[in-house]
Amino acid sequence: MTFAFDREASRSDVLGAEVDADGTNFAIFSENATRIELCLFDETGENEIQRLDMPLMEGGIWHGYLPGVRKGQAYGYRVHGPYEPEKGHRFNPNKLLLDPYAREVIGHTVWDDALFGYALPGDDLTFDERDSAPFMPKAVVTDPDFDWDADWTLQYRWYDSLIVEGHVKGLTQLHPGVPEEDRGTFAGLASDAVIDHLHRIGATALELLPIHGFLHDRHLQEKGLNNYWGYNSLLFFAPHRGYLKSGKPREVKAAIQKLHRAGIEVILDVVYNHTAEGNERGPTLSFKGIDNASYYVLSPDNPRHSFDTTGTGNTLNVAHPMVLRMVLDSLRYWVQVMHVDGFRFDLASTLGRESQGFERDGAFFAAIRQDPILSKVKLIAEPWDVGEGGYQVGGFPWPFREWNDKARDDLRAFWKRQGGLVPDVSQRLTGSPVQFNHSHRPATSSINFLAAHDGFTLWDTVSYNEKHNEANGEEGRDGHDHNISDNMGIEGATEDEGVNASRERRVKAMLGSLFFSQGVPMILAGDEFGQTQNGNNNAYCQDSETAWLHWDKARDNITQAVADLMAFRKETGLARIRWATGPESGMDGPTVTWHHPEGREMAEGDWADAGLEVIGMNLITPTAEVFLILNAGDEGTFTLPEGDWIKRIDTALDPVACQEPCSGAVQLNWQSSSAYVRA
């Protein structure tokens, strides 16, 4: 069958491939192209069956309506224009390009020199005439219909939330309760076994490492490795094929629907700061060949080169209105069509960069804050990038929440017994007000965590003094060295029961301090049962048992501790949206006082005592009075405020939950977090 464009039915208002009852409208943005060809392929995606010139262009949007084209049609683009790298233009119609709005793809990238716009091994000023189509995946026209049965976002309140950061494959690949054919996929993610575990620990949300279609780097595959984490996006609308049994996006919808019915939100870690095409030496797969000068930030001194604030070779030009539109369209698609509950923005400082640097009131944040769809879902910023002025913890506007690495570092150092950290820990217990209590931001602004995908697991922070990244093939040069870890006397795994007991004691104490803190707790999947990566603190390329969760080795005492801590947090209404103040402030809302182990309130000299390893916090809310004690030191005593108390939590116990009446001086176990409620 031969297709022909219907110019009268063509539309420029909707980008991508939009199918209806009679055909499909194709639209793609390129401000600097001179001609664009639409290439249609057979159902295998291997054989080109027709090539047509896009008939119309307005405002840089090339568009055409093809009657008779149905869902399932594979396609790609060839874009003509100047090949002038020194002016930022890299058009090469020999390269088949993916539609930036593709919602589904068929096939996989096969690394070949033909994927590059220049002639390897020459420099990027050369021009390559080889056809890349045989080595490229193809976009597929897809029908977004799905019976959601009134499903929508769950919209849990932030102060009720417990976020689990996990990986679709890593969570399920070794889970004995997940059917073997579902492991590593969205079907496995939404299995009863995973849901039951999330229910047990009180999790309200799964924050998934990138699921947008991403590329496995050539240099990794040549070493027998893969881009496991997925921070190498190429497709902002299509889910990664490796996580789908059938390759169809419906599997993602089905998984989200089942998780929602189980009361679990789904938050996506999204990478809109860069793409998988790298710098000027990288491949030409989509944006670079469609309109390099529009989609990417280029060096103002020499547009041949990328302007890189991400450490990946390129920076997406979100300041361009059509690129910003693409990002917003992508976000709305995942909310409105796929029903996700929110987003965590990778290297979010890059998204706020404008001509004068990071701007918290810039176009990207303003667009999201006024959007009637996006402003209502959960928004989390990773508040840094690698560019100048990129560290912006506390600098993002409401309603964004932010990953708080200050909480991670201070709590790790406190439990490592570095000393002098009581003042810093008091800040973390109250939600880091120095960073976040401004601009009318709530006390839930800080996402508190002890470990995340990038770095040691929580168990490895008590098992290794040094990183062990040799398996990554970079001779140990990769991964950071600021781990704030302590191997408790033996480097790595050990059969020594005393060392393992000490490690478990410290892990539970650390978790106690996390769950006692104002803000929103987040745990790395596996930290609730002692997952180890054998000291690898940069497992981005370890699609292997190094990074997959070992459910068969789970330490149930830690899992139960997380369950008890989260239950206590909810039971007492410990987390608040309003900031706690001292009683002398006269303000409504929660009040906090700080106490010395001797039973008095902390004096100025106490805060300066570098040898003090114990802190007591008395928090009074409208619903409860709670007294929290963190003891990073040895056994001792702590005199509680006058009155009768019930000890509800002691992380030195198994299980950590208890109901012990007490008053006056109480015994403190070494390396423990404990909580008391007024009787």
C-alpha positions in Angstrom: 0.0 0.0 0.0 1.3 3.4 -0.9 0.4 6.4 1.3 -0.1 10.0 0.4 -0.3 13.1 2.7 -3.7 14.9 3.0 -2.5 18.5 3.4 -6.0 19.7 4.4 -6.2 17.4 7.4 -2.7 18.1 8.6 -2.2 19.6 12.1 0.7 21.4 13.7 -0.8 21.8 17.2 0.0 18.3 18.4 3.6 16.9 18.1 4.5 13.3 17.5 2.4 10.7 15.8 -1.3 11.0 16.7 -3.5 8.2 15.4 -7.3 8.5 14.8 -9.9 6.4 13.1 -8.8 7.4 9.6 -5.0 7.8 9.8 -2.1 9.4 11.6 -0.8 13.0 11.9 2.9 13.3 12.1 4.6 16.5 13.4 8.2 17.3 14.4 10.0 20.5 15.4 13.1 21.7 13.6 13.8 25.4 13.4 16.8 25.1 11.1 16.0 22.2 8.8 15.4 22.7 5.1 13.6 19.5 4.4 12.3 16.5 6.5 11.5 13.0 5.2 9.2 10.6 6.9 10.4 7.0 6.5 7.8 4.2 6.9 9.0 0.6 7.7 7.3 -2.8 7.7 6.1 -4.4 10.9 9.6 -5.8 11.7 11.1 -2.3 11.5 13.8 -3.7 9.2 12.6 -2.8 5.7 11.8 0.7 4.6 8.5 0.6 2.5 8.1 4.3 1.7 9.7 7.7 2.1 7.7 10.9 1.9 8.6 14.6 2.3 6.8 16.3 5.1 4.5 18.7 3.2 4.0 21.6 5.5 5.9 23.7 8.0 4.9 26.5 10.3 6.7 28.0 13.2 9.4 25.3 12.8 6.9 22.5 13.1 6.9 20.2 10.1 3.7 18.2 9.8 1.5 16.0 7.6 -1.5 13.8 7.9 -1.3 10.3 6.4 -4.7 8.6 5.8 -4.6 4.8 6.3 -1.7 4.7 8.7 -2.7 2.7 11.7 -1.3 2.0 15.1 1.7 -0.3 14.9 3.2 1.5 12.0 7.0 1.8 12.4 8.7 5.0 11.3 11.7 7.4 11.5 12.9 10.7 10.1 15.7 11.9 7.9 16.4 15.6 8.3 18.1 17.8 5.7 19.9 21.0 6.4 23.4 22.5 6.6 26.2 20.4 8.0 28.2 23.2 9.6 29.5 22.0 12.9 31.3 25.2 13.6 27.9 27.0 13.5 26.3 24.3 15.6 24.4 22.6 12.7 24.9 18.8 12.2 22.2 17.8 9.7 22.9 14.5 7.9 20.0 12.9 6.1 21.9 9.6 5.9 21.0 9.1 9.5 17.6 7.8 10.5 16.4 9.7 13.5 14.0 8.8 16.3 10.9 11.0 16.8 11.4 12.9 20.2 7.7 12.2 20.9 7.9 8.5 20.1 5.8 6.5 22.6 6.9 3.1 21.6 9.9 1.7 19.7 10.7 -1.5 17.9 14.2 -3.0 17.8 17.3 -2.0 19.6 20.3 0.2 18.9 23.1 -1.8 17.4 26.4 0.0 17.8 28.0 0.7 14.4 30.1 3.6 13.1 27.2 4.4 10.8 25.4 5.8 13.8 27.7 8.8 13.9 27.1 11.9 11.7 30.8 12.3 11.1 33.3 9.8 9.6 34.9 7.8 12.3 37.8 7.7 13.1 38.0 11.2 11.8 37.0 14.3 13.7 33.5 15.7 13.9 34.0 18.2 11.1 33.9 15.3 8.6 30.7 14.1 7.0 29.6 10.4 7.0 27.5 9.1 4.1 26.6 5.6 5.5 23.0 4.8 6.2 22.3 4.3 9.9 18.8 2.8 9.5 19.8 -0.9 9.8 21.3 -0.2 13.2 18.5 2.1 14.6 15.4 1.2 16.6 12.2 2.6 15.0 9.4 4.6 16.5 6.0 3.0 16.4 2.6 4.7 16.1 0.7 3.7 19.3 -2.8 4.0 20.6 -2.9 5.4 24.1 -6.3 4.0 25.0 -6.5 2.0 28.3 -9.3 1.1 30.6 -8.2 2.9 33.8 -11.5 2.3 35.6 -11.4 5.8 37.2 -7.8 5.3 38.4 -5.9 8.6 39.0 -3.0 9.8 41.2 -3.2 8.9 44.8 -2.0 12.2 46.2 -0.8 11.1 49.6 0.2 14.0 51.9 3.9 14.5 52.1 4.0 14.0 55.9 2.4 10.6 55.5 4.9 9.4 52.9 7.7 6.8 52.9 9.5 6.7 49.6 11.4 3.6 48.4 13.9 4.3 45.7 14.1 1.2 43.5 15.0 -0.2 40.1 12.4 -2.1 38.0 14.8 -4.9 37.2 16.9 -4.8 40.4 13.8 -5.2 42.7 12.5 -8.2 40.9 15.2 -10.1 39.1 16.1 -12.4 42.1 12.8 -12.3 44.0 11.7 -15.9 44.6 8.1 -14.8 44.9 8.0 -13.2 41.5 7.1 -15.5 38.6 10.3 -16.2 36.6 8.9 -14.9 33.4 8.0 -11.6 35.0 11.3 -10.9 36.7 13.0 -7.7 35.6 9.8 -6.2 34.1 6.9 -4.0 35.2 4.8 -7.1 35.6 7.2 -8.3 38.3 7.3 -4.8 39.9 3.5 -5.0 40.4 3.6 -8.6 41.7 1.9 -9.6 44.9 5.3 -10.4 46.4 6.7 -6.9 45.9 3.4 -5.2 47.0 3.2 -7.3 50.1 6.7 -6.3 51.1 6.0 -2.6 50.5 2.9 -2.9 52.6 4.8 -4.5 55.4 7.3 -1.7 55.8 4.7 1.0 55.4 5.9 2.4 52.0 3.6 4.8 50.3 5.6 5.4 47.1 8.0 3.7 44.7 10.5 6.1 43.2 11.8 4.3 40.1 15.2 4.9 38.6 14.8 6.1 35.0 12.3 4.1 32.9 12.3 6.4 29.9 13.9 4.7 26.8 17.6 4.9 27.3 20.8 3.8 25.6 23.5 1.4 26.7 26.7 3.2 26.1 29.0 1.8 23.4 32.1 1.8 25.6 30.2 -0.1 28.3 28.9 -2.8 26.0 32.4 -3.3 24.5 33.5 -4.2 28.1 30.5 -6.5 28.6 28.6 -4.0 30.8 25.4 -2.1 30.5 24.0 1.3 31.6 22.1 -0.3 34.5 20.8 2.8 36.2 19.4 4.3 33.0 20.6 7.9 33.3 21.1 8.0 29.6 17.7 9.0 28.2 16.9 9.2 24.5 13.1 8.8 24.5 11.1 11.0 26.9 7.7 9.4 26.1 8.5 5.7 25.5 9.2 3.3 28.4 12.5 1.3 28.2 11.9 -1.8 26.1 14.1 -3.9 28.4 11.5 -3.6 31.2 8.6 -4.8 29.0 7.7 -8.4 28.3 5.8 -7.6 25.1 7.4 -4.2 24.3 4.0 -2.5 24.7 3.5 0.5 26.9 0.3 -1.0 28.2 2.4 -3.1 30.6 3.5 0.1 32.4 -0.1 1.2 32.7 -1.2 -2.2 34.0 1.5 -2.1 36.6 0.7 1.4 37.8 -3.0 0.5 38.0 -2.2 -2.5 40.2 0.1 -0.5 42.4 -2.5 2.2 42.8 -5.1 -0.3 43.8 -2.6 -1.5 46.4 -2.2 2.1 47.7 1.3 2.6 46.3 2.3 5.8 44.4 4.7 5.7 41.5 7.2 8.4 41.1 9.5 8.5 38.1 13.2 9.6 38.2 13.4 11.7 35.0 16.4 12.9 33.1 15.6 16.1 31.2 19.0 17.7 31.7 20.9 15.7 29.0 20.4 13.0 26.4 22.3 9.8 25.3 23.8 11.6 22.3 26.8 13.0 24.2 29.0 15.8 23.0 30.0 16.6 19.4 31.9 13.2 19.3 28.7 11.3 20.2 26.3 9.5 17.9 23.5 11.1 15.8 20.3 9.3 16.9 17.6 12.0 17.3 17.9 15.6 18.6 21.4 16.2 17.3 20.3 15.4 13.7 16.9 17.0 14.0 18.2 20.4 15.1 21.4 20.4 17.2 21.4 24.2 17.7 17.9 24.2 19.1 17.8 21.2 21.3 21.2 21.5 23.0 23.0 24.3 24.8 26.1 25.0 22.7 29.3 26.9 23.7 28.8 30.6 23.1 32.4 30.9 22.1 32.4 28.0 19.7 29.1 26.3 18.8 30.9 23.3 17.5 31.2 22.2 21.1 28.5 21.4 23.7 28.1 23.4 26.9 28.1 20.7 29.5 26.8 21.2 33.1 25.8 17.6 33.5 29.1 15.7 33.2 27.6 13.7 30.3 28.8 15.6 27.3 25.7 17.7 26.5 23.0 19.8 28.2 19.4 19.9 26.9 18.4 23.5 26.0 15.3 23.7 28.2 15.4 27.5 27.9 14.3 27.1 24.2 10.4 27.4 24.2 9.9 24.3 22.0 12.3 22.2 24.0 10.6 23.3 27.2 7.3 22.4 25.5 8.6 18.9 24.8 9.6 18.4 28.4 6.3 19.7 29.7 4.4 17.5 27.1 6.4 14.5 28.3 5.6 15.2 32.0 1.9 15.7 31.3 1.9 12.5 29.2 3.2 10.5 32.0 0.6 12.0 34.4 -2.4 12.1 32.2 -1.9 9.0 30.0 0.3 6.8 32.2 -1.1 8.0 35.6 2.2 8.4 37.5 2.1 10.3 40.8 5.1 12.5 40.5 8.7 13.0 39.4 12.2 13.2 40.8 14.3 15.5 38.5 17.8 14.4 38.0 20.4 17.2 38.2 17.5 19.7 38.5 19.8 22.7 38.9 20.5 22.3 35.1 16.8 22.8 34.4 16.9 26.1 36.3 19.9 27.5 34.4 19.4 30.6 32.4 21.7 33.2 31.0 22.8 34.4 34.4 23.1 30.9 36.0 20.6 29.1 38.2 17.3 30.9 38.6 14.8 29.6 41.1 12.1 31.8 39.4 13.2 30.8 35.9 11.0 29.6 33.0 11.1 25.9 33.8 10.0 26.2 37.4 7.4 28.9 36.5 5.9 26.7 33.8 5.5 23.8 36.1 4.2 25.8 39.0 1.4 27.3 36.9 0.5 24.1 35.1 -2.9 22.8 36.2 -1.8 19.2 35.9 1.9 19.2 36.9 1.5 21.5 39.9 -0.7 18.9 41.6 1.7 15.9 41.5 4.8 15.2 43.6 7.8 17.1 42.5 11.3 16.3 43.8 14.5 18.0 42.8 18.0 16.6 42.9 19.3 20.1 43.8 22.7 20.1 42.1 24.6 19.6 38.9 28.4 19.7 38.0 28.4 23.3 36.7 29.5 26.5 38.4 26.9 27.4 41.1 25.1 24.1 40.6 24.8 23.1 44.3 21.4 24.5 45.3 20.1 22.6 48.3 17.3 24.7 49.7 17.2 26.9 46.7 14.2 25.5 44.8 10.7 27.0 44.8 7.6 25.5 46.4 6.0 23.0 45.6 9.3 21.2 44.9 10.8 19.0 47.6 14.5 18.3 47.5 17.0 15.5 48.2 18.9 16.6 51.2 22.5 15.3 51.1 23.3 17.4 54.2 21.0 15.1 56.2 22.7 12.1 54.7 26.2 13.3 55.5 25.5 14.6 59.0 23.6 11.5 60.2 26.3 9.2 58.8 29.0 11.2 60.5 27.1 11.3 63.8 26.7 7.5 63.9 30.3 7.0 62.8 31.1 8.9 66.0 33.1 11.7 64.3 32.2 14.0 67.2 30.9 17.6 67.5 27.8 16.8 65.4 25.0 17.3 67.9 24.2 20.8 66.6 24.1 19.6 63.0 21.9 16.6 63.9 19.5 18.8 65.7 19.0 20.6 62.4 18.3 17.4 60.6 15.8 16.2 63.2 13.8 19.4 62.7 13.8 19.2 58.9 16.9 21.3 58.1 15.3 24.7 58.7 18.4 26.6 57.8 18.1 25.3 54.3 14.3 25.1 53.9 12.5 27.4 56.3 12.1 30.3 54.0 9.8 31.6 51.2 6.8 30.0 52.9 8.1 26.5 52.4 6.7 23.7 54.6 8.5 21.4 57.0 8.1 18.6 54.5 10.5 20.3 52.0 13.5 18.0 52.8 13.7 14.5 51.4 15.8 12.8 54.0 17.9 9.7 53.2 20.8 7.7 54.4 21.7 6.1 51.1 20.6 6.3 47.5 21.4 4.5 44.2 24.5 6.7 43.9 27.0 5.6 46.6 27.2 2.9 49.2 24.1 1.0 50.3 23.3 1.5 54.0 24.7 -1.8 54.9 27.9 -1.0 53.0 28.4 2.2 55.0 28.9 0.0 58.1 30.9 -2.7 56.2 33.5 -0.8 54.1 36.0 2.0 54.6 36.9 2.2 50.9 35.0 1.8 47.7 35.6 -1.4 45.7 34.6 -0.6 42.1 37.0 -2.8 40.2 34.2 -4.6 38.4 33.3 -1.3 36.6 36.4 -1.6 34.5 37.8 1.9 35.4 40.6 0.7 37.7 38.7 2.1 40.7 38.9 5.7 39.5 35.1 6.1 39.3 32.8 6.8 42.2 33.3 9.4 44.9 35.6 8.9 47.9 33.4 10.9 50.4 31.5 7.9 51.8 31.5 8.7 55.5 31.6 5.0 56.2 33.1 2.7 58.9 33.7 -1.0 58.4 33.3 -1.7 62.2 36.7 -3.5 62.3 36.7 -5.7 59.2 36.6 -4.7 55.6 33.6 -6.3 53.8 31.6 -9.4 54.5 32.5 -11.5 57.6 31.5 -14.5 59.5 32.3 -12.7 62.8 28.9 -12.7 64.6 30.0 -9.8 66.9 30.9 -7.5 64.0 27.7 -8.4 62.1 25.6 -7.7 65.3 27.3 -4.3 65.7 26.7 -3.5 62.1 23.0 -4.4 62.4 22.8 -2.3 65.6 24.2 0.8 63.9 22.0 0.4 60.8 18.9 0.3 62.9 20.0 3.3 65.0 20.6 5.2 61.7 17.2 4.2 60.4 15.7 5.4 63.7 17.3 8.9 63.2 15.9 9.0 59.7 12.3 8.2 60.7 12.4 10.5 63.7 13.3 13.5 61.5 10.9 16.1 60.1 10.7 16.1 56.4 10.0 13.0 54.2 12.0 9.8 54.7 13.3 7.9 51.7 15.1 4.6 51.8 17.0 2.8 49.0 15.3 -0.5 48.1 17.2 -3.2 49.9 18.4 -1.1 52.8 15.4 -2.3 54.8 17.0 -5.8 54.8 20.8 -5.2 54.6 21.5 -5.3 50.9 25.2 -5.1 50.0 26.9 -4.2 46.7 30.2 -5.6 48.0 31.6 -2.1 48.4 30.8 -0.9 44.9 29.6 2.7 45.3 29.0 3.4 41.6 27.0 0.4 40.4 25.6 2.3 37.4 27.0 -0.3 34.9 26.3 -3.4 37.1 23.3 -5.1 35.5 24.2 -8.1 37.6 23.9 -9.7 41.0 26.1 -6.9 42.3 23.1 -4.5 42.1 20.1 -6.8 42.0 18.4 -7.3 45.4 19.3 -10.5 47.2 15.9 -11.3 48.9 17.2 -14.7 50.0 19.8 -13.0 52.2 17.5 -10.5 53.8 18.0 -9.6 57.5 14.5 -9.7 58.8 15.4 -7.8 62.0 16.1 -4.7 59.9 13.0 -5.1 57.9 10.9 -5.3 61.0 12.7 -2.3 62.4 11.7 -0.2 59.4 8.1 -1.5 59.7 8.0 -0.5 63.4 9.6 2.9 62.8 7.2 3.8 60.1 4.2 2.6 62.1 5.4 4.7 65.0 5.9 7.8 62.8 2.3 7.5 61.5 0.8 6.6 64.9 2.2 9.6 66.6 1.7 12.0 63.7 5.4 12.7 64.2 5.9 14.5 60.8 4.3 17.9 60.5 3.8 20.3 57.7 4.5 23.3 60.0 7.9 24.1 61.4 8.6 23.4 65.0 9.6 26.4 67.1 10.8 27.0 70.6 8.1 27.5 73.2 9.2 31.1 73.7 8.2 32.0 70.1 4.6 32.2 71.1 3.7 30.8 67.7 1.0 28.2 67.1 2.1 24.7 65.9 4.6 22.2 67.1 7.2 23.2 69.7 10.6 21.7 70.3 13.1 21.8 73.2 16.5 20.2 73.4 17.7 18.2 76.3 21.0 17.1 77.8 21.4 13.5 79.2 21.6 15.0 82.7 18.0 16.0 82.4 18.3 19.8 81.8 17.7 21.7 78.7 20.7 22.2 76.5 22.8 25.3 77.4 25.1 27.2 75.0 28.2 25.4 76.3 26.6 22.0 75.7 26.2 22.7 72.0 29.9 23.3 71.8 30.9 20.1 73.6 32.6 18.1 70.9 32.5 15.0 73.1 28.8 14.9 73.4 27.3 12.0 71.5 23.7 12.1 72.8 20.9 14.4 72.0 17.3 14.5 73.4 14.5 16.3 71.6 11.1 17.0 73.1 8.5 17.5 70.4 5.0 18.6 71.3 2.4 18.6 68.6 -1.4 19.0 68.7 -1.8 15.3 68.8 1.1 13.9 70.8 4.1 14.7 73.0 7.2 12.7 71.9 10.7 12.5 73.4 13.4 11.3 71.0 16.9 10.3 72.0 19.8 9.6 69.6 22.8 7.9 71.3 25.8 7.5 69.0 28.0 6.6 72.0 28.3 4.0 74.7 25.8 2.8 77.3 24.6 5.4 79.7 21.6 7.1 81.3 19.3 9.9 80.2 17.0 11.7 82.6 13.6 12.3 81.0 11.5 15.4 81.6 9.2 15.1 84.6 6.2 12.8 84.4 5.3 9.4 83.2 6.4 8.1 79.8 6.1 5.0 77.7 9.1 3.8 75.7 7.7 3.0 72.3 10.9 2.5 70.2 14.4 1.3 71.0 16.4 0.3 68.0 18.8 -1.8 70.2 15.9 -4.2 70.7 14.3 -6.8 68.4 11.7 -5.9 67.5 12.3 -2.2 68.0 8.7 -1.4 69.0 7.8 -1.8 72.7 5.4 -0.6 75.4 7.6 0.0 78.5 6.4 2.5 81.2 9.2 4.6 82.6 10.2 7.9 84.2 13.2 9.7 85.5 16.6 8.4 84.6 16.4 5.6 81.9 19.1 3.3 80.6 20.5 4.1 77.2 21.8 1.2 75.0 24.9 2.0 73.0 24.4 3.1 69.4 20.6 3.4 69.6 17.7 5.6 68.7 14.8 5.6 71.1 11.4 7.3 71.4 9.1 7.9 74.3 5.5 9.2 74.3 3.8 11.0 77.2 1.7 8.5 79.2 
